[in-house]
Amino acid sequence: MTETWYPQAVRLPIATKEYFKVRAVPTISIVEHITAGADSRNWLQLADNASSVHFLIRVENGKGVVYQFMPIEWAAWGNGRFSNNNPFMPDWVKAMIAQGININHATISIEHEGVVPTATLYTGPMLEADLKLNKWLADTVPTIKRDRTHIIGHYQIDHVDRAFCPGGPGGRLYPFDTIIGALNMPASHHFPETNLDVAGDFYAFWQANGGLSIFGYPIRAEANNNQSFERARFERHPEGIKLGLVEAERLALLNQ
């Protein structure tokens, strides 16, 4: 049986048997969570509490790091409990409950490390890692539907005990629109202002880290995995997108 792991993830294989190795239905949804605690790695790997998830995203030394606890083919136990009369619940969830199908079989779970949801939690390195992971999942699992009824928060399954998961009441602090926009983003984005194209990963980085107000418009076409903007240069590295050391390079040239 195929076992797929996110190439950029740190693997922490779950130590308990809290998962289903065979799914009863196709995977069609990604459910976003918040840990409501700090450093949840060991707890998510070792806890024996009838609950589990596929991924954890946390910020370490200014970088978003993804941890994976099981292959995406397995069904984690993060979404099985639901609340009755949930006004946020998508119709497909209601239909599965009515048919007696455990929702975990249709979902992949992503935890985001944070004690409480805030407007700044899902920005910068956290958002950048979140965009990449969600995009990889949607590309790798073609049955995942890239819309707001299938990219959902935990509160849409349980609005009583998980009312603030992942982003405050009604999920208002979680960037659902940004995530779904990235999932449906074309291979490149065209800027008519400078008549230049920006690759999807560069554009996602541009969006996640301040966009026009921070970086300005692209001013050169991409070459050799580099692209210059009005106030920065983006560089594509194996570990992700980085900003070029433009000023350091300029000073080095002056001192030659």
Secondary structure as UniProt FT lines:
FT   TURN            7..8
FT   STRAND          10..11
FT   STRAND          19..20
FT   STRAND          29..34
FT   HELIX           41..46
FT   STRAND          55..60
FT   TURN            61..62
FT   STRAND          63..68
FT   TURN            72..73
FT   STRAND          75..76
FT   TURN            84..85
FT   TURN            87..88
FT   HELIX           91..98
FT   TURN            99..100
FT   HELIX           103..106
FT   STRAND          107..112
FT   TURN            119..122
FT   HELIX           124..140
FT   TURN            142..143
FT   TURN            148..150
FT   STRAND          151..153
FT   HELIX           154..156
FT   TURN            159..167
FT   HELIX           169..171
FT   TURN            172..173
FT   HELIX           176..183
FT   STRAND          188..191
FT   TURN            192..195
FT   STRAND          196..199
FT   HELIX           200..208
FT   TURN            209..210
FT   HELIX           211..215
FT   TURN            224..225
FT   STRAND          226..229
FT   TURN            230..231
FT   STRAND          232..237
FT   TURN            238..239
FT   STRAND          240..243
FT   HELIX           246..254
//
